[in-house]
Each structure stands twice: as structure tokens, then as C-alpha cells.
Amino acid sequence: MKRKAYSQTFETFWKSLENYFPKGSKVEAYREFQKLECNQEDAEFIASRYNEAVNAKKEVIERGGWSAPLKHVCRYLKGEEFDCEISERLDTGRTKDEERRRNVERVFR
């Protein structure tokens, strides 16, 4: 079997990404990465933005809130999501405990 050869820049980028959510297909991510024509500095910027988004979502989940998983890396790159503002807000999300409390209050009123 012939294995896919990735550029060193991409390998470094891929290894630096958080693993909290599934990253998706490495092959597809590499295709999108090549289209962006990233240098090492670009790759570091994109990886840091991806990791910030992962950590924001992770923090919401760990506090008992709900957050959709982050897009797979290939979709993240294709949509140039790294240029979007990170929108996870810790101060406005409802936690699972709050939701349960509201449901219990509704039943016993």
C-alpha cells in the first residue's frame, strides 16, 4: 500500500490540533490545506484559532452546558472558519442542572 505523503508544514499543523472532538479525514483536510497555500506562520495561526474554538466549546460542556461539536478540520479549512469570531459564550448558556430544575418546577407547580 502506498501511503499519502504530507508536507512537513501540514504534519506539524495536524499534530498541533486539539483532539477533544474528532478531527475528521486527514486526507480531506490536507486537500483543503493545500488550496489555502499556507506557510508555517499561517498554519500556526489556523491551528491556534481551531484550538481556541475547541477549548471554548470544551469549557461550556465541562460546565454542564450544551455545545455542538466543532466541524471536522477539512470543513473548518474549506469554510475559512479561522477568520470567524469564536462565539461560544460561557455567561449565557444554560446548564443541564438549570434545565432540570425548570422542568421539575413546571411539574410540581
The first five atom37 places (N, CA, C, CB, O) and aatype in JSON, in Angstrom:
{
  "aatype": [12, 11, 1, 11, 0, 18, 15, 5, 16, 13, 6, 16, 13, 17, 11, 15, 10, 6, 2, 18, 13, 14, 11, 7, 15, 11, 19, 6, 0, 18, 1, 6, 13, 5, 11, 10, 6, 4, 2, 5, 6, 3, 0, 6, 13, 9, 0, 15, 1, 18, 2, 6, 0, 19, 2, 0, 11, 11, 6, 19, 9, 6, 1, 7, 7, 17, 15, 0, 14, 10, 11, 8, 19, 4, 1, 18, 10, 11, 7, 6, 6, 13, 3, 4, 6, 9, 15, 6, 1, 10, 3, 16, 7, 1, 16, 11, 3, 6, 6, 1, 1, 1, 2, 19, 6, 1, 19, 13, 1],
  "atom_mask": [
    [1, 1, 1, 1, 1],
    [1, 1, 1, 1, 1],
    [1, 1, 1, 1, 1],
    [1, 1, 1, 1, 1],
    [1, 1, 1, 1, 1],
    [1, 1, 1, 1, 1],
    [1, 1, 1, 1, 1],
    [1, 1, 1, 1, 1],
    [1, 1, 1, 1, 1],
    [1, 1, 1, 1, 1],
    [1, 1, 1, 1, 1],
    [1, 1, 1, 1, 1],
    [1, 1, 1, 1, 1],
    [1, 1, 1, 1, 1],
    [1, 1, 1, 1, 1],
    [1, 1, 1, 1, 1],
    [1, 1, 1, 1, 1],
    [1, 1, 1, 1, 1],
    [1, 1, 1, 1, 1],
    [1, 1, 1, 1, 1],
    [1, 1, 1, 1, 1],
    [1, 1, 1, 1, 1],
    [1, 1, 1, 1, 1],
    [1, 1, 1, 0, 1],
    [1, 1, 1, 1, 1],
    [1, 1, 1, 1, 1],
    [1, 1, 1, 1, 1],
    [1, 1, 1, 1, 1],
    [1, 1, 1, 1, 1],
    [1, 1, 1, 1, 1],
    [1, 1, 1, 1, 1],
    [1, 1, 1, 1, 1],
    [1, 1, 1, 1, 1],
    [1, 1, 1, 1, 1],
    [1, 1, 1, 1, 1],
    [1, 1, 1, 1, 1],
    [1, 1, 1, 1, 1],
    [1, 1, 1, 1, 1],
    [1, 1, 1, 1, 1],
    [1, 1, 1, 1, 1],
    [1, 1, 1, 1, 1],
    [1, 1, 1, 1, 1],
    [1, 1, 1, 1, 1],
    [1, 1, 1, 1, 1],
    [1, 1, 1, 1, 1],
    [1, 1, 1, 1, 1],
    [1, 1, 1, 1, 1],
    [1, 1, 1, 1, 1],
    [1, 1, 1, 1, 1],
    [1, 1, 1, 1, 1],
    [1, 1, 1, 1, 1],
    [1, 1, 1, 1, 1],
    [1, 1, 1, 1, 1],
    [1, 1, 1, 1, 1],
    [1, 1, 1, 1, 1],
    [1, 1, 1, 1, 1],
    [1, 1, 1, 1, 1],
    [1, 1, 1, 1, 1],
    [1, 1, 1, 1, 1],
    [1, 1, 1, 1, 1],
    [1, 1, 1, 1, 1],
    [1, 1, 1, 1, 1],
    [1, 1, 1, 1, 1],
    [1, 1, 1, 0, 1],
    [1, 1, 1, 0, 1],
    [1, 1, 1, 1, 1],
    [1, 1, 1, 1, 1],
    [1, 1, 1, 1, 1],
    [1, 1, 1, 1, 1],
    [1, 1, 1, 1, 1],
    [1, 1, 1, 1, 1],
    [1, 1, 1, 1, 1],
    [1, 1, 1, 1, 1],
    [1, 1, 1, 1, 1],
    [1, 1, 1, 1, 1],
    [1, 1, 1, 1, 1],
    [1, 1, 1, 1, 1],
    [1, 1, 1, 1, 1],
    [1, 1, 1, 0, 1],
    [1, 1, 1, 1, 1],
    [1, 1, 1, 1, 1],
    [1, 1, 1, 1, 1],
    [1, 1, 1, 1, 1],
    [1, 1, 1, 1, 1],
    [1, 1, 1, 1, 1],
    [1, 1, 1, 1, 1],
    [1, 1, 1, 1, 1],
    [1, 1, 1, 1, 1],
    [1, 1, 1, 1, 1],
    [1, 1, 1, 1, 1],
    [1, 1, 1, 1, 1],
    [1, 1, 1, 1, 1],
    [1, 1, 1, 0, 1],
    [1, 1, 1, 1, 1],
    [1, 1, 1, 1, 1],
    [1, 1, 1, 1, 1],
    [1, 1, 1, 1, 1],
    [1, 1, 1, 1, 1],
    [1, 1, 1, 1, 1],
    [1, 1, 1, 1, 1],
    [1, 1, 1, 1, 1],
    [1, 1, 1, 1, 1],
    [1, 1, 1, 1, 1],
    [1, 1, 1, 1, 1],
    [1, 1, 1, 1, 1],
    [1, 1, 1, 1, 1],
    [1, 1, 1, 1, 1],
    [1, 1, 1, 1, 1],
    [1, 1, 1, 1, 1]
  ],
  "atom_positions": [
    [[0.84, -1.18, 0.0], [0.0, 0.0, 0.0], [0.88, 1.24, 0.0], [-0.95, 0.0, 1.22], [1.83, 1.36, 0.78]],
    [[0.57, 2.15, -0.87], [1.3, 3.41, -0.93], [0.62, 4.41, 0.0], [1.38, 3.95, -2.39], [-0.57, 4.7, -0.15]],
    [[1.37, 4.94, 0.93], [0.83, 5.89, 1.89], [0.94, 7.3, 1.36], [1.56, 5.77, 3.23], [1.86, 7.64, 0.62]],
    [[-0.01, 8.13, 1.75], [-0.05, 9.53, 1.34], [1.1, 10.28, 2.0], [-1.41, 10.18, 1.71], [1.34, 10.12, 3.2]],
    [[1.79, 11.08, 1.22], [2.87, 11.91, 1.77], [2.33, 13.32, 2.01], [4.11, 11.94, 0.8], [1.77, 13.94, 1.11]],
    [[2.5, 13.8, 3.22], [2.04, 15.13, 3.59], [3.25, 16.04, 3.76], [1.2, 15.08, 4.9], [4.34, 15.59, 4.08]],
    [[3.04, 17.33, 3.53], [4.12, 18.28, 3.73], [4.45, 18.38, 5.23], [3.75, 19.67, 3.16], [3.61, 18.09, 6.07]],
    [[5.65, 18.79, 5.53], [6.06, 18.94, 6.92], [5.22, 20.0, 7.62], [7.56, 19.31, 7.01], [4.89, 19.87, 8.8]],
    [[4.87, 21.05, 6.89], [4.03, 22.12, 7.46], [2.68, 21.55, 7.87], [3.84, 23.27, 6.45], [2.18, 21.86, 8.96]],
    [[2.09, 20.73, 7.01], [0.79, 20.14, 7.34], [0.91, 19.17, 8.51], [0.2, 19.43, 6.12], [0.06, 19.18, 9.4]],
    [[1.94, 18.34, 8.52], [2.13, 17.38, 9.62], [2.23, 18.11, 10.96], [3.39, 16.53, 9.38], [1.62, 17.69, 11.94]],
    [[2.99, 19.19, 10.99], [3.12, 19.98, 12.21], [1.77, 20.57, 12.6], [4.17, 21.1, 12.03], [1.39, 20.54, 13.77]],
    [[1.06, 21.1, 11.62], [-0.27, 21.67, 11.85], [-1.21, 20.6, 12.41], [-0.84, 22.24, 10.54], [-1.86, 20.84, 13.43]],
    [[-1.28, 19.45, 11.78], [-2.2, 18.38, 12.18], [-1.93, 17.91, 13.61], [-2.08, 17.2, 11.22], [-2.86, 17.7, 14.38]],
    [[-0.66, 17.76, 13.95], [-0.29, 17.27, 15.28], [-0.56, 18.31, 16.36], [1.19, 16.89, 15.3], [-0.71, 17.96, 17.53]],
    [[-0.63, 19.59, 15.99], [-0.84, 20.64, 16.99], [-2.31, 20.87, 17.31], [-0.23, 21.93, 16.5], [-2.62, 21.64, 18.22]],
    [[-3.22, 20.21, 16.6], [-4.64, 20.4, 16.82], [-5.13, 19.62, 18.03], [-5.44, 20.01, 15.59], [-4.71, 18.48, 18.26]],
    [[-6.03, 20.23, 18.79], [-6.65, 19.57, 19.94], [-7.43, 18.34, 19.48], [-7.56, 20.55, 20.7], [-7.99, 18.34, 18.38]],
    [[-7.47, 17.3, 20.3], [-8.17, 16.07, 19.96], [-9.49, 15.89, 20.72], [-7.27, 14.88, 20.23], [-10.0, 14.78, 20.79]],
    [[-10.03, 16.94, 21.29], [-11.25, 16.8, 22.09], [-12.44, 16.35, 21.22], [-11.59, 18.13, 22.77], [-13.23, 15.52, 21.65]],
    [[-12.55, 16.91, 20.02], [-13.56, 16.49, 19.05], [-12.85, 15.75, 17.92], [-14.37, 17.73, 18.5], [-11.66, 15.98, 17.69]],
    [[-13.55, 14.86, 17.22], [-12.92, 14.17, 16.08], [-12.45, 15.19, 15.03], [-13.91, 13.15, 15.44], [-13.17, 16.12, 14.69]],
    [[-11.24, 14.98, 14.52], [-10.7, 15.91, 13.53], [-11.16, 15.58, 12.12], [-9.18, 15.89, 13.58], [-11.06, 16.43, 11.23]],
    [[-11.66, 14.39, 11.89], [-12.13, 14.01, 10.56], [-11.0, 13.45, 9.72], [0.0, 0.0, 0.0], [-9.96, 13.04, 10.23]],
    [[-11.22, 13.45, 8.43], [-10.28, 12.85, 7.48], [-9.03, 13.72, 7.29], [-10.97, 12.64, 6.13], [-9.11, 14.9, 6.97]],
    [[-7.89, 13.09, 7.51], [-6.62, 13.79, 7.33], [-6.38, 14.08, 5.85], [-5.46, 12.96, 7.91], [-5.86, 15.14, 5.5]],
    [[-6.76, 13.15, 4.99], [-6.58, 13.32, 3.54], [-7.39, 14.51, 3.04], [-7.0, 12.03, 2.79], [-6.87, 15.35, 2.3]],
    [[-8.67, 14.59, 3.44], [-9.51, 15.7, 3.01], [-9.01, 17.03, 3.58], [-10.96, 15.47, 3.43], [-9.03, 18.05, 2.89]],
    [[-8.56, 17.01, 4.81], [-8.02, 18.22, 5.42], [-6.78, 18.69, 4.66], [-7.69, 17.98, 6.91], [-6.58, 19.89, 4.46]],
    [[-5.95, 17.74, 4.26], [-4.74, 18.1, 3.52], [-5.07, 18.75, 2.18], [-3.87, 16.86, 3.3], [-4.42, 19.7, 1.76]],
    [[-6.1, 18.22, 1.5], [-6.52, 18.83, 0.23], [-6.91, 20.29, 0.42], [-7.71, 18.05, -0.37], [-6.51, 21.16, -0.35]],
    [[-7.7, 20.56, 1.46], [-8.14, 21.93, 1.72], [-6.96, 22.8, 2.17], [-9.24, 21.95, 2.8], [-6.87, 23.98, 1.82]],
    [[-6.06, 22.22, 2.93], [-4.87, 22.93, 3.41], [-4.01, 23.37, 2.22], [-4.05, 22.03, 4.37], [-3.51, 24.5, 2.2]],
    [[-3.85, 22.49, 1.24], [-3.06, 22.82, 0.04], [-3.7, 23.96, -0.74], [-2.91, 21.58, -0.86], [-3.0, 24.82, -1.28]],
    [[-5.02, 23.98, -0.81], [-5.72, 25.05, -1.54], [-5.46, 26.42, -0.92], [-7.21, 24.77, -1.57], [-5.45, 27.43, -1.62]],
    [[-5.26, 26.43, 0.39], [-5.02, 27.7, 1.09], [-3.59, 28.2, 0.91], [-5.32, 27.54, 2.58], [-3.28, 29.35, 1.21]],
    [[-2.72, 27.33, 0.43], [-1.3, 27.67, 0.23], [-0.68, 28.28, 1.49], [-1.15, 28.64, -0.96], [-0.13, 29.38, 1.46]],
    [[-0.8, 27.55, 2.58], [-0.32, 28.02, 3.89], [1.18, 27.88, 4.05], [-1.02, 27.27, 4.99], [1.78, 26.88, 3.64]],
    [[1.77, 28.89, 4.65], [3.15, 28.75, 5.11], [3.08, 28.38, 6.6], [3.99, 30.08, 4.87], [1.99, 28.23, 7.15]],
    [[4.22, 28.24, 7.24], [4.25, 27.81, 8.64], [3.52, 28.8, 9.55], [5.7, 27.65, 9.11], [2.81, 28.39, 10.47]],
    [[3.68, 30.08, 9.3], [3.02, 31.1, 10.12], [1.5, 31.01, 9.98], [3.51, 32.51, 9.72], [0.78, 31.1, 10.98]],
    [[1.01, 30.83, 8.76], [-0.43, 30.67, 8.52], [-0.95, 29.43, 9.24], [-0.72, 30.58, 7.01], [-2.0, 29.47, 9.88]],
    [[-0.21, 28.35, 9.13], [-0.63, 27.09, 9.76], [-0.72, 27.24, 11.28], [0.36, 25.96, 9.39], [-1.64, 26.73, 11.9]],
    [[0.22, 27.94, 11.86], [0.21, 28.16, 13.31], [-0.99, 29.02, 13.72], [1.51, 28.84, 13.77], [-1.62, 28.76, 14.74]],
    [[-1.29, 30.04, 12.91], [-2.44, 30.89, 13.19], [-3.73, 30.08, 13.12], [-2.5, 32.07, 12.18], [-4.57, 30.17, 14.03]],
    [[-3.9, 29.29, 12.07], [-5.12, 28.49, 11.9], [-5.25, 27.48, 13.03], [-5.11, 27.77, 10.54], [-6.34, 27.29, 13.58]],
    [[-4.15, 26.83, 13.39], [-4.18, 25.84, 14.48], [-4.55, 26.52, 15.8], [-2.81, 25.13, 14.6], [-5.32, 25.96, 16.59]],
    [[-4.03, 27.7, 16.05], [-4.35, 28.38, 17.31], [-5.83, 28.78, 17.35], [-3.46, 29.63, 17.49], [-6.46, 28.68, 18.4]],
    [[-6.37, 29.22, 16.23], [-7.8, 29.59, 16.17], [-8.68, 28.34, 16.35], [-8.12, 30.29, 14.82], [-9.69, 28.39, 17.05]],
    [[-8.3, 27.24, 15.73], [-9.04, 25.98, 15.88], [-9.01, 25.54, 17.34], [-8.45, 24.87, 14.96], [-10.05, 25.17, 17.9]],
    [[-7.85, 25.58, 17.94], [-7.72, 25.16, 19.34], [-8.49, 26.08, 20.28], [-6.25, 25.11, 19.74], [-9.04, 25.61, 21.28]],
    [[-8.54, 27.37, 19.99], [-9.34, 28.31, 20.8], [-10.81, 27.93, 20.73], [-9.13, 29.76, 20.31], [-11.51, 27.94, 21.74]],
    [[-11.29, 27.6, 19.53], [-12.69, 27.21, 19.37], [-12.98, 25.91, 20.11], [-13.03, 27.05, 17.87], [-14.01, 25.79, 20.77]],
    [[-12.08, 24.94, 20.0], [-12.25, 23.67, 20.72], [-12.31, 23.93, 22.22], [-11.09, 22.69, 20.38], [-13.19, 23.41, 22.9]],
    [[-11.39, 24.72, 22.73], [-11.34, 24.98, 24.17], [-12.56, 25.74, 24.67], [-10.09, 25.75, 24.52], [-13.02, 25.5, 25.78]],
    [[-13.1, 26.66, 23.86], [-14.31, 27.38, 24.24], [-15.49, 26.42, 24.35], [-14.62, 28.5, 23.22], [-16.26, 26.48, 25.31]],
    [[-15.63, 25.54, 23.37], [-16.72, 24.56, 23.39], [-16.51, 23.55, 24.53], [-16.81, 23.82, 22.03], [-17.47, 23.16, 25.19]],
    [[-15.29, 23.15, 24.74], [-14.97, 22.2, 25.8], [-15.33, 22.77, 27.17], [-13.47, 21.83, 25.76], [-15.87, 22.06, 28.02]],
    [[-15.05, 24.04, 27.38], [-15.34, 24.68, 28.66], [-16.85, 24.74, 28.91], [-14.75, 26.08, 28.7], [-17.29, 24.52, 30.04]],
    [[-17.62, 25.04, 27.88], [-19.08, 25.05, 28.01], [-19.58, 23.67, 28.41], [-19.75, 25.51, 26.7], [-20.4, 23.54, 29.32]],
    [[-19.09, 22.65, 27.74], [-19.52, 21.27, 28.02], [-19.13, 20.86, 29.43], [-18.91, 20.3, 26.99], [-19.93, 20.25, 30.14]],
    [[-17.92, 21.19, 29.84], [-17.45, 20.8, 31.17], [-18.2, 21.52, 32.28], [-15.96, 21.1, 31.3], [-18.26, 21.02, 33.4]],
    [[-18.79, 22.68, 31.98], [-19.6, 23.41, 32.96], [-21.04, 22.92, 32.97], [-19.57, 24.9, 32.68], [-21.87, 23.46, 33.7]],
    [[-21.35, 21.89, 32.16], [-22.68, 21.33, 32.15], [-23.58, 21.88, 31.06], [0.0, 0.0, 0.0], [-24.75, 21.51, 30.98]],
    [[-23.07, 22.76, 30.23], [-23.85, 23.32, 29.14], [-23.81, 22.42, 27.93], [0.0, 0.0, 0.0], [-23.18, 21.36, 27.94]],
    [[-24.5, 22.84, 26.89], [-24.51, 22.08, 25.65], [-23.82, 22.89, 24.56], [-25.94, 21.72, 25.23], [-24.01, 24.1, 24.46]],
    [[-23.04, 22.22, 23.75], [-22.39, 22.85, 22.61], [-22.25, 21.82, 21.51], [-21.0, 23.44, 23.0], [-21.87, 20.67, 21.76]],
    [[-22.56, 22.23, 20.3], [-22.38, 21.34, 19.15], [-20.9, 21.07, 18.95], [-23.02, 21.94, 17.86], [-20.08, 21.95, 19.22]],
    [[-20.55, 19.88, 18.47], [-19.13, 19.61, 18.2], [-18.59, 20.56, 17.13], [-18.94, 18.16, 17.75], [-19.35, 21.09, 16.32]],
    [[-17.33, 20.76, 17.14], [-16.68, 21.59, 16.13], [-16.66, 20.84, 14.8], [-15.24, 21.99, 16.57], [-16.61, 19.61, 14.78]],
    [[-16.69, 21.58, 13.71], [-16.63, 20.96, 12.38], [-15.32, 20.18, 12.24], [-16.74, 22.03, 11.27], [-14.32, 20.49, 12.89]],
    [[-15.36, 19.18, 11.38], [-14.11, 18.48, 11.05], [-13.15, 19.48, 10.42], [-14.37, 17.27, 10.09], [-13.57, 20.49, 9.85]],
    [[-11.87, 19.21, 10.53], [-10.84, 20.14, 10.09], [-10.98, 20.49, 8.6], [-9.46, 19.55, 10.35], [-10.78, 21.64, 8.23]],
    [[-11.32, 19.52, 7.76], [-11.45, 19.82, 6.33], [-12.54, 20.86, 6.09], [-11.77, 18.53, 5.53], [-12.37, 21.75, 5.26]],
    [[-13.67, 20.77, 6.8], [-14.76, 21.75, 6.66], [-14.35, 23.08, 7.28], [-16.06, 21.22, 7.33], [-14.71, 24.14, 6.77]],
    [[-13.61, 23.02, 8.38], [-13.12, 24.22, 9.04], [-12.22, 25.01, 8.09], [-12.36, 23.85, 10.33], [-12.31, 26.23, 8.0]],
    [[-11.35, 24.29, 7.39], [-10.44, 24.93, 6.43], [-11.19, 25.42, 5.19], [-9.34, 23.96, 6.01], [-10.96, 26.54, 4.72]],
    [[-12.08, 24.59, 4.67], [-12.8, 24.94, 3.46], [-13.64, 26.2, 3.65], [-13.69, 23.78, 3.02], [-13.7, 27.05, 2.76]],
    [[-14.29, 26.31, 4.79], [-15.11, 27.47, 5.08], [-14.34, 28.65, 5.65], [0.0, 0.0, 0.0], [-14.91, 29.69, 5.98]],
    [[-13.03, 28.48, 5.76], [-12.16, 29.5, 6.36], [-12.72, 30.01, 7.68], [-11.97, 30.67, 5.38], [-12.79, 31.21, 7.94]],
    [[-13.13, 29.05, 8.5], [-13.73, 29.35, 9.8], [-12.75, 30.06, 10.75], [-14.23, 28.07, 10.44], [-13.16, 30.7, 11.71]],
    [[-11.48, 29.94, 10.47], [-10.47, 30.57, 11.32], [-10.57, 32.09, 11.29], [-9.08, 30.15, 10.88], [-10.03, 32.75, 12.17]],
    [[-11.27, 32.65, 10.3], [-11.47, 34.09, 10.24], [-12.75, 34.53, 10.95], [-11.51, 34.54, 8.81], [-13.02, 35.73, 11.05]],
    [[-13.53, 33.57, 11.45], [-14.78, 33.88, 12.14], [-14.51, 34.14, 13.62], [-15.81, 32.74, 11.96], [-13.54, 33.64, 14.19]],
    [[-15.39, 34.91, 14.2], [-15.29, 35.17, 15.63], [-15.71, 33.92, 16.39], [-16.16, 36.38, 16.04], [-16.66, 33.24, 15.99]],
    [[-15.03, 33.62, 17.47], [-15.41, 32.49, 18.3], [-16.61, 32.92, 19.12], [-14.22, 32.01, 19.21], [-16.53, 33.88, 19.89]],
    [[-17.7, 32.2, 18.97], [-18.96, 32.68, 19.53], [-19.47, 31.91, 20.75], [-20.0, 32.64, 18.49], [-20.57, 32.19, 21.23]],
    [[-18.71, 30.98, 21.25], [-19.16, 30.29, 22.46], [-19.14, 31.27, 23.62], [-18.28, 29.04, 22.76], [-18.12, 31.89, 23.91]],
    [[-20.28, 31.38, 24.29], [-20.36, 32.29, 25.43], [-20.62, 31.48, 26.68], [-21.46, 33.35, 25.22], [-21.57, 30.7, 26.75]],
    [[-19.77, 31.66, 27.64], [-19.91, 30.91, 28.89], [-20.93, 31.54, 29.82], [-18.57, 30.8, 29.59], [-21.49, 30.86, 30.68]],
    [[-21.16, 32.83, 29.66], [-22.01, 33.54, 30.61], [-23.5, 33.47, 30.28], [-21.59, 34.96, 30.68], [-24.31, 33.85, 31.11]],
    [[-23.88, 33.0, 29.1], [-25.29, 32.99, 28.73], [-25.88, 31.6, 28.55], [-25.48, 33.76, 27.48], [-27.09, 31.45, 28.45]],
    [[-25.05, 30.59, 28.52], [-25.56, 29.23, 28.29], [-26.24, 28.67, 29.52], [0.0, 0.0, 0.0], [-25.8, 28.92, 30.65]],
    [[-27.3, 27.92, 29.3], [-27.97, 27.25, 30.41], [-27.29, 25.92, 30.64], [-29.48, 27.05, 30.12], [-26.88, 25.24, 29.7]],
    [[-27.18, 25.55, 31.9], [-26.58, 24.26, 32.22], [-27.65, 23.19, 32.27], [-25.81, 24.33, 33.55], [-28.84, 23.5, 32.34]],
    [[-27.25, 21.95, 32.25], [-28.2, 20.84, 32.34], [-28.94, 20.88, 33.67], [-27.47, 19.49, 32.18], [-30.14, 20.59, 33.71]],
    [[-28.25, 21.25, 34.75], [-28.9, 21.32, 36.06], [-29.98, 22.39, 36.07], [-27.87, 21.61, 37.15], [-31.05, 22.17, 36.64]],
    [[-29.73, 23.53, 35.47], [-30.73, 24.59, 35.41], [-31.96, 24.13, 34.63], [-30.15, 25.86, 34.78], [-33.09, 24.41, 35.03]],
    [[-31.74, 23.44, 33.54], [-32.83, 22.93, 32.71], [-33.66, 21.91, 33.5], [-32.28, 22.3, 31.41], [-34.89, 21.93, 33.44]],
    [[-33.0, 21.03, 34.21], [-33.72, 20.04, 35.02], [-34.55, 20.72, 36.11], [-32.73, 19.05, 35.66], [-35.69, 20.34, 36.35]],
    [[-33.96, 21.73, 36.76], [-34.67, 22.46, 37.81], [-35.93, 23.1, 37.26], [-33.76, 23.53, 38.45], [-36.98, 23.04, 37.89]],
    [[-35.83, 23.71, 36.09], [-37.0, 24.34, 35.46], [-38.08, 23.3, 35.14], [-36.59, 25.1, 34.17], [-39.27, 23.56, 35.34]],
    [[-37.67, 22.15, 34.65], [-38.64, 21.1, 34.33], [-39.34, 20.59, 35.59], [-37.94, 19.94, 33.62], [-40.55, 20.35, 35.56]],
    [[-38.62, 20.41, 36.67], [-39.2, 19.94, 37.93], [-40.17, 20.99, 38.47], [-38.09, 19.64, 38.97], [-41.25, 20.65, 38.94]],
    [[-39.79, 22.26, 38.4], [-40.68, 23.32, 38.86], [-41.98, 23.34, 38.07], [-39.97, 24.68, 38.76], [-43.05, 23.56, 38.64]],
    [[-41.91, 23.12, 36.78], [-43.11, 23.1, 35.94], [-44.05, 21.96, 36.34], [-42.73, 22.96, 34.46], [-45.27, 22.13, 36.35]],
    [[-43.47, 20.82, 36.66], [-44.28, 19.64, 37.01], [-44.97, 19.83, 38.36], [-43.4, 18.37, 37.04], [-46.13, 19.44, 38.51]],
    [[-44.29, 20.41, 39.32], [-44.82, 20.49, 40.68], [-45.48, 21.83, 41.01], [-43.72, 20.24, 41.64], [-45.71, 22.11, 42.19]],
    [[-45.79, 22.62, 40.05], [-46.49, 23.89, 40.33], [-47.92, 23.67, 40.58], [-46.34, 24.86, 39.2], [-48.66, 24.62, 40.83]]
  ]
}
